[in-house]
Amino acid sequence: MKNDNHNLTKSPVIENIPFACSDELAAVEFFEKQRWGSTPACVKCGSVSVYKMKDSKTGERSKRYLWRCHDCKEQYTVRIGTVYEETRIPLRHWCYAYWRAATSKKGVAALEIKRTCQISYKSALFLMNRIRFAMAPDADSPKLSGIVEADETYIGGKPRPGDNKEHKVGRGTSKTPVFAVVQRGGEIRSRVIADVTSRTLKSALREAAHPDSRIMTDEYVAYKGLHSEFAGGHDRIRHHLKQYVRGDVYTNTVESSFALMKRGLHGIYHSVSREYLHRYLWQFDFIWNHRFENDGERTIAAVKTAEGKRMMYRQSDAERSVN
């Protein structure tokens, strides 16, 4: 739900999260609260008949912050079944990384996580890659509807002076093409594509937009013929005539998302390879899709994406198909 004052809304989460970023027990309890609320449940069988395991001598929680289920007798922690399962990185560092990833409009660099948390750069990359993976949209996410804008852009560095190579701009460039579809007032879907042919662009648009949608694009010839595929029709804005708005026909929304994406890629990350670009797109999409929430709500939403997802060292077939 849109909140016009979301940037000014105070959040108890933001007030309390700095302590969770500095104390391991507080971090564990923060993740437990976001995952289970006031009713802890067994991650193995789903039973709510569970209890915290404590040290018999001190009465404090076990060093591994274990829970045990009365029904299935299994032991588990809040890490099980999440992107941070089987990692030895303390949860307080995960808490800080989630906080920064969810509240930094243009992203946060792994080097900054490294310096702040005093961990290795490899560990910081490990954290951020899994957080971005968790932020990826679910496979069963509903298609975009209503007025839907579509456009493509190109991600890559600027030409190096003196390399004696021809550097084309726009269509025909050797940079990585990225296609985005935005529902006005709604969500965005961005993806890396192989090329900008009509077949590729139309296929990506069909996957993201509902057949009842009204499609808005520029005059690129590859988009021709869409009016017969979408019940709402297909309107085109003529940029080559310096026309950028014609009534309610424009692609300024999707182009503004590209501007935010590029400010993050150029200003924060500087250089992202094609192989891993899709993960960064997931993060930018997540921030856009939760733009009407305050920082606390967005942080909680990010933490909740961790459940039910695992990212292994070997890239999964599902992720490879997105790339």
ROPA-155550 format. One record per residue (C-alpha): x, y, z; residue in three letters; residue number from 0. Coordinates in steps of 0.2 Angstrom, whole numbers, plus 2048, in hexadecimal, padded with zeros to 3 digits. Example, Ala and Ser with C-alpha at 12.3 -4.5 7.8 and 13.67 -1.06 7.14 Angstrom:
<atoms>
@x: 83E, y: 7EA, z: 827, type: Ala, seq: 0
@x: 844, y: 7FB, z: 824, type: Ser, seq: 1
</atoms>
This chain:
<atoms>
@x: 800, y: 800, z: 800, type: Met, seq: 0
@x: 807, y: 811, z: 7FB, type: Lys, seq: 1
@x: 80C, y: 81C, z: 80A, type: Asn, seq: 2
@x: 80F, y: 82E, z: 805, type: Asp, seq: 3
@x: 818, y: 832, z: 815, type: Asn, seq: 4
@x: 822, y: 821, z: 814, type: His, seq: 5
@x: 833, y: 82A, z: 815, type: Asn, seq: 6
@x: 82E, y: 834, z: 825, type: Leu, seq: 7
@x: 826, y: 825, z: 82E, type: Thr, seq: 8
@x: 830, y: 820, z: 83D, type: Lys, seq: 9
@x: 833, y: 80D, z: 83F, type: Ser, seq: 10
@x: 836, y: 804, z: 84F, type: Pro, seq: 11
@x: 840, y: 7F7, z: 844, type: Val, seq: 12
@x: 84D, y: 805, z: 83F, type: Ile, seq: 13
@x: 84E, y: 80B, z: 851, type: Glu, seq: 14
@x: 852, y: 7F9, z: 857, type: Asn, seq: 15
@x: 85C, y: 7F2, z: 849, type: Ile, seq: 16
@x: 86D, y: 7FA, z: 84E, type: Pro, seq: 17
@x: 86D, y: 7EF, z: 85E, type: Phe, seq: 18
@x: 869, y: 7E0, z: 854, type: Ala, seq: 19
@x: 878, y: 7E4, z: 848, type: Cys, seq: 20
@x: 884, y: 7E4, z: 857, type: Ser, seq: 21
@x: 87D, y: 7D6, z: 862, type: Asp, seq: 22
@x: 87C, y: 7C4, z: 85C, type: Glu, seq: 23
@x: 86D, y: 7BF, z: 868, type: Leu, seq: 24
@x: 864, y: 7CF, z: 863, type: Ala, seq: 25
@x: 867, y: 7CB, z: 851, type: Ala, seq: 26
@x: 861, y: 7B9, z: 853, type: Val, seq: 27
@x: 851, y: 7BE, z: 85C, type: Glu, seq: 28
@x: 84E, y: 7CB, z: 84E, type: Phe, seq: 29
@x: 84F, y: 7BE, z: 840, type: Phe, seq: 30
@x: 844, y: 7B2, z: 84B, type: Glu, seq: 31
@x: 837, y: 7C0, z: 84D, type: Lys, seq: 32
@x: 836, y: 7C4, z: 83B, type: Gln, seq: 33
@x: 835, y: 7B2, z: 836, type: Arg, seq: 34
@x: 829, y: 7AB, z: 843, type: Trp, seq: 35
@x: 821, y: 7BA, z: 84B, type: Gly, seq: 36
@x: 81A, y: 7B5, z: 85C, type: Ser, seq: 37
@x: 818, y: 7A3, z: 858, type: Thr, seq: 38
@x: 828, y: 79A, z: 855, type: Pro, seq: 39
@x: 826, y: 78A, z: 84A, type: Ala, seq: 40
@x: 831, y: 77B, z: 846, type: Cys, seq: 41
@x: 839, y: 77D, z: 835, type: Val, seq: 42
@x: 839, y: 76A, z: 833, type: Lys, seq: 43
@x: 827, y: 765, z: 836, type: Cys, seq: 44
@x: 81E, y: 776, z: 839, type: Gly, seq: 45
@x: 819, y: 772, z: 84B, type: Ser, seq: 46
@x: 817, y: 781, z: 857, type: Val, seq: 47
@x: 81B, y: 776, z: 866, type: Ser, seq: 48
@x: 82D, y: 77B, z: 867, type: Val, seq: 49
@x: 839, y: 782, z: 874, type: Tyr, seq: 50
@x: 84A, y: 78B, z: 875, type: Lys, seq: 51
@x: 858, y: 780, z: 87A, type: Met, seq: 52
@x: 862, y: 788, z: 889, type: Lys, seq: 53
@x: 872, y: 784, z: 892, type: Asp, seq: 54
@x: 86E, y: 77A, z: 8A1, type: Ser, seq: 55
@x: 87B, y: 783, z: 8AC, type: Lys, seq: 56
@x: 879, y: 795, z: 8A7, type: Thr, seq: 57
@x: 867, y: 795, z: 8A1, type: Gly, seq: 58
@x: 86B, y: 79F, z: 892, type: Glu, seq: 59
@x: 867, y: 79A, z: 880, type: Arg, seq: 60
@x: 873, y: 78E, z: 878, type: Ser, seq: 61
@x: 882, y: 795, z: 86F, type: Lys, seq: 62
@x: 87A, y: 790, z: 85E, type: Arg, seq: 63
@x: 869, y: 797, z: 863, type: Tyr, seq: 64
@x: 861, y: 786, z: 860, type: Leu, seq: 65
@x: 84E, y: 782, z: 861, type: Trp, seq: 66
@x: 847, y: 771, z: 863, type: Arg, seq: 67
@x: 836, y: 76A, z: 85E, type: Cys, seq: 68
@x: 82C, y: 75F, z: 86A, type: His, seq: 69
@x: 823, y: 756, z: 85C, type: Asp, seq: 70
@x: 831, y: 751, z: 84F, type: Cys, seq: 71
@x: 83F, y: 753, z: 85C, type: Lys, seq: 72
@x: 84A, y: 75C, z: 850, type: Glu, seq: 73
@x: 856, y: 76A, z: 854, type: Gln, seq: 74
@x: 857, y: 77A, z: 849, type: Tyr, seq: 75
@x: 85B, y: 78C, z: 848, type: Thr, seq: 76
@x: 853, y: 79B, z: 840, type: Val, seq: 77
@x: 860, y: 799, z: 832, type: Arg, seq: 78
@x: 859, y: 789, z: 82B, type: Ile, seq: 79
@x: 850, y: 78B, z: 81B, type: Gly, seq: 80
@x: 857, y: 79C, z: 817, type: Thr, seq: 81
@x: 865, y: 7A4, z: 80D, type: Val, seq: 82
@x: 86F, y: 7A5, z: 81C, type: Tyr, seq: 83
@x: 86E, y: 792, z: 820, type: Glu, seq: 84
@x: 87F, y: 78A, z: 824, type: Glu, seq: 85
@x: 888, y: 79A, z: 824, type: Thr, seq: 86
@x: 894, y: 79E, z: 832, type: Arg, seq: 87
@x: 892, y: 7B1, z: 830, type: Ile, seq: 88
@x: 88A, y: 7B8, z: 840, type: Pro, seq: 89
@x: 878, y: 7BD, z: 83E, type: Leu, seq: 90
@x: 87C, y: 7CE, z: 844, type: Arg, seq: 91
@x: 886, y: 7D1, z: 833, type: His, seq: 92
@x: 877, y: 7CA, z: 829, type: Trp, seq: 93
@x: 86C, y: 7D6, z: 833, type: Cys, seq: 94
@x: 877, y: 7E5, z: 82E, type: Tyr, seq: 95
@x: 878, y: 7DF, z: 81C, type: Ala, seq: 96
@x: 866, y: 7DD, z: 81A, type: Tyr, seq: 97
@x: 863, y: 7EE, z: 822, type: Trp, seq: 98
@x: 86F, y: 7F7, z: 816, type: Arg, seq: 99
@x: 869, y: 7ED, z: 807, type: Ala, seq: 100
@x: 857, y: 7F2, z: 80A, type: Ala, seq: 101
@x: 859, y: 804, z: 80E, type: Thr, seq: 102
@x: 867, y: 809, z: 802, type: Ser, seq: 103
@x: 85D, y: 810, z: 7F3, type: Lys, seq: 104
@x: 86C, y: 80D, z: 7E7, type: Lys, seq: 105
@x: 873, y: 7FE, z: 7F0, type: Gly, seq: 106
@x: 882, y: 7FA, z: 7FC, type: Val, seq: 107
@x: 893, y: 7F4, z: 7F7, type: Ala, seq: 108
@x: 89A, y: 7E4, z: 7FE, type: Ala, seq: 109
@x: 8AA, y: 7EE, z: 803, type: Leu, seq: 110
@x: 89F, y: 7F9, z: 80E, type: Glu, seq: 111
@x: 898, y: 7EA, z: 817, type: Ile, seq: 112
@x: 8AA, y: 7E3, z: 819, type: Lys, seq: 113
@x: 8B0, y: 7F3, z: 821, type: Arg, seq: 114
@x: 8A1, y: 7F6, z: 82C, type: Thr, seq: 115
@x: 89F, y: 7E3, z: 832, type: Cys, seq: 116
@x: 8B2, y: 7E0, z: 832, type: Gln, seq: 117
@x: 8B0, y: 7D0, z: 828, type: Ile, seq: 118
@x: 8B9, y: 7CB, z: 818, type: Ser, seq: 119
@x: 8B4, y: 7D1, z: 807, type: Tyr, seq: 120
@x: 8B0, y: 7BF, z: 802, type: Lys, seq: 121
@x: 8A4, y: 7BE, z: 811, type: Ser, seq: 122
@x: 89C, y: 7CF, z: 80C, type: Ala, seq: 123
@x: 89A, y: 7C9, z: 7FA, type: Leu, seq: 124
@x: 892, y: 7B9, z: 801, type: Phe, seq: 125
@x: 886, y: 7C3, z: 80B, type: Leu, seq: 126
@x: 880, y: 7CE, z: 7FE, type: Met, seq: 127
@x: 87F, y: 7C1, z: 7F0, type: Asn, seq: 128
@x: 873, y: 7B7, z: 7FB, type: Arg, seq: 129
@x: 869, y: 7C6, z: 800, type: Ile, seq: 130
@x: 867, y: 7CB, z: 7EE, type: Arg, seq: 131
@x: 862, y: 7B9, z: 7EA, type: Phe, seq: 132
@x: 855, y: 7BA, z: 7F7, type: Ala, seq: 133
@x: 84E, y: 7CA, z: 7F0, type: Met, seq: 134
@x: 84A, y: 7C2, z: 7DF, type: Ala, seq: 135
@x: 838, y: 7C1, z: 7DB, type: Pro, seq: 136
@x: 82F, y: 7B0, z: 7DD, type: Asp, seq: 137
@x: 82C, y: 7A6, z: 7CE, type: Ala, seq: 138
@x: 819, y: 7A7, z: 7D1, type: Asp, seq: 139
@x: 819, y: 7BA, z: 7D3, type: Ser, seq: 140
@x: 809, y: 7C1, z: 7CA, type: Pro, seq: 141
@x: 80B, y: 7C9, z: 7BA, type: Lys, seq: 142
@x: 80B, y: 7DC, z: 7B8, type: Leu, seq: 143
@x: 7FA, y: 7E4, z: 7B3, type: Ser, seq: 144
@x: 7F2, y: 7F4, z: 7AF, type: Gly, seq: 145
@x: 7FD, y: 801, z: 7A6, type: Ile, seq: 146
@x: 80E, y: 7F8, z: 7A3, type: Val, seq: 147
@x: 81E, y: 801, z: 79D, type: Glu, seq: 148
@x: 82C, y: 7F7, z: 794, type: Ala, seq: 149
@x: 83D, y: 7FD, z: 78F, type: Asp, seq: 150
@x: 84F, y: 7F7, z: 78D, type: Glu, seq: 151
@x: 85F, y: 7FE, z: 793, type: Thr, seq: 152
@x: 872, y: 7F9, z: 792, type: Tyr, seq: 153
@x: 87E, y: 7F6, z: 7A0, type: Ile, seq: 154
@x: 890, y: 7F8, z: 79E, type: Gly, seq: 155
@x: 89F, y: 804, z: 7A0, type: Gly, seq: 156
@x: 8A4, y: 813, z: 796, type: Lys, seq: 157
@x: 8B0, y: 811, z: 787, type: Pro, seq: 158
@x: 8C2, y: 812, z: 78C, type: Arg, seq: 159
@x: 8CB, y: 820, z: 783, type: Pro, seq: 160
@x: 8D8, y: 81A, z: 777, type: Gly, seq: 161
@x: 8D2, y: 808, z: 775, type: Asp, seq: 162
@x: 8CF, y: 80B, z: 762, type: Asn, seq: 163
@x: 8BE, y: 802, z: 763, type: Lys, seq: 164
@x: 8AE, y: 807, z: 75C, type: Glu, seq: 165
@x: 8A2, y: 80A, z: 76A, type: His, seq: 166
@x: 88F, y: 80A, z: 766, type: Lys, seq: 167
@x: 882, y: 812, z: 772, type: Val, seq: 168
@x: 871, y: 80B, z: 774, type: Gly, seq: 169
@x: 86B, y: 7FD, z: 769, type: Arg, seq: 170
@x: 87A, y: 7F5, z: 761, type: Gly, seq: 171
@x: 885, y: 7F7, z: 76F, type: Thr, seq: 172
@x: 88F, y: 7E9, z: 777, type: Ser, seq: 173
@x: 889, y: 7ED, z: 788, type: Lys, seq: 174
@x: 87D, y: 7E1, z: 792, type: Thr, seq: 175
@x: 86B, y: 7E4, z: 78D, type: Pro, seq: 176
@x: 85F, y: 7E5, z: 79C, type: Val, seq: 177
@x: 84C, y: 7E5, z: 799, type: Phe, seq: 178
@x: 83F, y: 7EC, z: 7A6, type: Ala, seq: 179
@x: 82D, y: 7EC, z: 7A7, type: Val, seq: 180
@x: 824, y: 7F7, z: 7B4, type: Val, seq: 181
@x: 812, y: 7F8, z: 7B9, type: Gln, seq: 182
@x: 80D, y: 80A, z: 7BD, type: Arg, seq: 183
@x: 80B, y: 80C, z: 7CF, type: Gly, seq: 184
@x: 811, y: 7FA, z: 7D1, type: Gly, seq: 185
@x: 81F, y: 7EF, z: 7D0, type: Glu, seq: 186
@x: 82E, y: 7EC, z: 7C4, type: Ile, seq: 187
@x: 836, y: 7DD, z: 7BC, type: Arg, seq: 188
@x: 847, y: 7DF, z: 7B5, type: Ser, seq: 189
@x: 852, y: 7D2, z: 7AC, type: Arg, seq: 190
@x: 862, y: 7D0, z: 7A2, type: Val, seq: 191
@x: 85E, y: 7CB, z: 790, type: Ile, seq: 192
@x: 868, y: 7C3, z: 783, type: Ala, seq: 193
@x: 864, y: 7D0, z: 775, type: Asp, seq: 194
@x: 857, y: 7DD, z: 771, type: Val, seq: 195
@x: 84F, y: 7D4, z: 762, type: Thr, seq: 196
@x: 83C, y: 7D4, z: 761, type: Ser, seq: 197
@x: 83B, y: 7C2, z: 766, type: Arg, seq: 198
@x: 845, y: 7C4, z: 776, type: Thr, seq: 199
@x: 83C, y: 7D4, z: 77B, type: Leu, seq: 200
@x: 82A, y: 7CE, z: 778, type: Lys, seq: 201
@x: 82E, y: 7BE, z: 781, type: Ser, seq: 202
@x: 834, y: 7C7, z: 790, type: Ala, seq: 203
@x: 825, y: 7D2, z: 790, type: Leu, seq: 204
@x: 819, y: 7C4, z: 78F, type: Arg, seq: 205
@x: 820, y: 7BC, z: 79E, type: Glu, seq: 206
@x: 81F, y: 7CC, z: 7A8, type: Ala, seq: 207
@x: 80F, y: 7D4, z: 7A3, type: Ala, seq: 208
@x: 7FD, y: 7CE, z: 7A4, type: His, seq: 209
@x: 7F4, y: 7CC, z: 793, type: Pro, seq: 210
@x: 7E7, y: 7D9, z: 799, type: Asp, seq: 211
@x: 7F4, y: 7E6, z: 79B, type: Ser, seq: 212
@x: 7F6, y: 7F6, z: 791, type: Arg, seq: 213
@x: 808, y: 7F7, z: 78B, type: Ile, seq: 214
@x: 813, y: 807, z: 789, type: Met, seq: 215
@x: 824, y: 807, z: 780, type: Thr, seq: 216
@x: 82E, y: 812, z: 775, type: Asp, seq: 217
@x: 82E, y: 811, z: 762, type: Glu, seq: 218
@x: 83B, y: 803, z: 761, type: Tyr, seq: 219
@x: 836, y: 7F8, z: 752, type: Val, seq: 220
@x: 838, y: 7E8, z: 75C, type: Ala, seq: 221
@x: 828, y: 7EC, z: 766, type: Tyr, seq: 222
@x: 81D, y: 7ED, z: 757, type: Lys, seq: 223
@x: 80E, y: 7E1, z: 757, type: Gly, seq: 224
@x: 80B, y: 7E1, z: 76A, type: Leu, seq: 225
@x: 7FA, y: 7E9, z: 768, type: His, seq: 226
@x: 7F3, y: 7D8, z: 763, type: Ser, seq: 227
@x: 7FA, y: 7CF, z: 772, type: Glu, seq: 228
@x: 7F4, y: 7DA, z: 780, type: Phe, seq: 229
@x: 7E1, y: 7DF, z: 783, type: Ala, seq: 230
@x: 7E6, y: 7F0, z: 789, type: Gly, seq: 231
@x: 7EF, y: 7F4, z: 779, type: Gly, seq: 232
@x: 800, y: 7FB, z: 775, type: His, seq: 233
@x: 805, y: 80D, z: 775, type: Asp, seq: 234
@x: 816, y: 814, z: 76F, type: Arg, seq: 235
@x: 81E, y: 824, z: 774, type: Ile, seq: 236
@x: 829, y: 82B, z: 766, type: Arg, seq: 237
@x: 83A, y: 830, z: 76E, type: His, seq: 238
@x: 842, y: 833, z: 75D, type: His, seq: 239
@x: 836, y: 842, z: 75B, type: Leu, seq: 240
@x: 83B, y: 848, z: 76D, type: Lys, seq: 241
@x: 82A, y: 843, z: 773, type: Gln, seq: 242
@x: 82B, y: 83D, z: 785, type: Tyr, seq: 243
@x: 819, y: 83F, z: 78B, type: Val, seq: 244
@x: 808, y: 83D, z: 781, type: Arg, seq: 245
@x: 7FA, y: 83D, z: 78D, type: Gly, seq: 246
@x: 7FC, y: 82E, z: 798, type: Asp, seq: 247
@x: 808, y: 826, z: 78B, type: Val, seq: 248
@x: 81A, y: 826, z: 791, type: Tyr, seq: 249
@x: 828, y: 81B, z: 797, type: Thr, seq: 250
@x: 82F, y: 827, z: 7A4, type: Asn, seq: 251
@x: 82C, y: 81B, z: 7B2, type: Thr, seq: 252
@x: 836, y: 80D, z: 7AC, type: Val, seq: 253
@x: 844, y: 819, z: 7A6, type: Glu, seq: 254
@x: 844, y: 820, z: 7B8, type: Ser, seq: 255
@x: 847, y: 80F, z: 7BF, type: Ser, seq: 256
@x: 856, y: 80D, z: 7B3, type: Phe, seq: 257
@x: 85D, y: 81D, z: 7B9, type: Ala, seq: 258
@x: 85D, y: 817, z: 7CB, type: Leu, seq: 259
@x: 864, y: 806, z: 7C6, type: Met, seq: 260
@x: 873, y: 80E, z: 7BD, type: Lys, seq: 261
@x: 876, y: 81B, z: 7CB, type: Arg, seq: 262
@x: 878, y: 80C, z: 7D6, type: Gly, seq: 263
@x: 883, y: 801, z: 7CA, type: Leu, seq: 264
@x: 88E, y: 810, z: 7C5, type: His, seq: 265
@x: 88F, y: 819, z: 7D6, type: Gly, seq: 266
@x: 88F, y: 80A, z: 7E2, type: Ile, seq: 267
@x: 895, y: 7FA, z: 7D9, type: Tyr, seq: 268
@x: 89E, y: 803, z: 7CB, type: His, seq: 269
@x: 8A0, y: 7F3, z: 7C0, type: Ser, seq: 270
@x: 894, y: 7E3, z: 7C0, type: Val, seq: 271
@x: 897, y: 7D5, z: 7B4, type: Ser, seq: 272
@x: 88A, y: 7CE, z: 7A9, type: Arg, seq: 273
@x: 88B, y: 7BD, z: 7B3, type: Glu, seq: 274
@x: 885, y: 7C5, z: 7C3, type: Tyr, seq: 275
@x: 87B, y: 7D4, z: 7BD, type: Leu, seq: 276
@x: 86A, y: 7CB, z: 7BF, type: His, seq: 277
@x: 86D, y: 7CB, z: 7D2, type: Arg, seq: 278
@x: 86F, y: 7DD, z: 7D3, type: Tyr, seq: 279
@x: 860, y: 7E0, z: 7C9, type: Leu, seq: 280
@x: 856, y: 7D5, z: 7D6, type: Trp, seq: 281
@x: 85C, y: 7E1, z: 7E3, type: Gln, seq: 282
@x: 857, y: 7F1, z: 7DA, type: Phe, seq: 283
@x: 846, y: 7E9, z: 7D5, type: Asp, seq: 284
@x: 843, y: 7E5, z: 7E8, type: Phe, seq: 285
@x: 847, y: 7F7, z: 7ED, type: Ile, seq: 286
@x: 83B, y: 7FE, z: 7E0, type: Trp, seq: 287
@x: 82D, y: 7F2, z: 7E4, type: Asn, seq: 288
@x: 82E, y: 7F7, z: 7F6, type: His, seq: 289
@x: 831, y: 80A, z: 7F3, type: Arg, seq: 290
@x: 820, y: 80E, z: 7FC, type: Phe, seq: 291
@x: 826, y: 807, z: 80C, type: Glu, seq: 292
@x: 831, y: 80F, z: 819, type: Asn, seq: 293
@x: 842, y: 808, z: 81D, type: Asp, seq: 294
@x: 83C, y: 7FD, z: 82B, type: Gly, seq: 295
@x: 82E, y: 7F5, z: 821, type: Glu, seq: 296
@x: 83A, y: 7F2, z: 812, type: Arg, seq: 297
@x: 847, y: 7EA, z: 81E, type: Thr, seq: 298
@x: 83B, y: 7DE, z: 825, type: Ile, seq: 299
@x: 835, y: 7DA, z: 813, type: Ala, seq: 300
@x: 847, y: 7D6, z: 80E, type: Ala, seq: 301
@x: 84A, y: 7CB, z: 81D, type: Val, seq: 302
@x: 83A, y: 7C1, z: 819, type: Lys, seq: 303
@x: 840, y: 7BD, z: 808, type: Thr, seq: 304
@x: 84E, y: 7B2, z: 80F, type: Ala, seq: 305
@x: 842, y: 7A4, z: 814, type: Glu, seq: 306
@x: 840, y: 795, z: 808, type: Gly, seq: 307
@x: 850, y: 79A, z: 7FE, type: Lys, seq: 308
@x: 861, y: 793, z: 7FD, type: Arg, seq: 309
@x: 86F, y: 799, z: 7F2, type: Met, seq: 310
@x: 87D, y: 78C, z: 7EF, type: Met, seq: 311
@x: 88E, y: 78F, z: 7E8, type: Tyr, seq: 312
@x: 889, y: 786, z: 7D8, type: Arg, seq: 313
@x: 87D, y: 792, z: 7CF, type: Gln, seq: 314
@x: 86C, y: 78A, z: 7CE, type: Ser, seq: 315
@x: 863, y: 786, z: 7BD, type: Asp, seq: 316
@x: 855, y: 792, z: 7C2, type: Ala, seq: 317
@x: 862, y: 7A0, z: 7C5, type: Glu, seq: 318
@x: 86B, y: 79C, z: 7B5, type: Arg, seq: 319
@x: 85B, y: 79E, z: 7AB, type: Ser, seq: 320
@x: 858, y: 7AF, z: 7B1, type: Val, seq: 321
@x: 86A, y: 7B5, z: 7AD, type: Asn, seq: 322
</atoms>
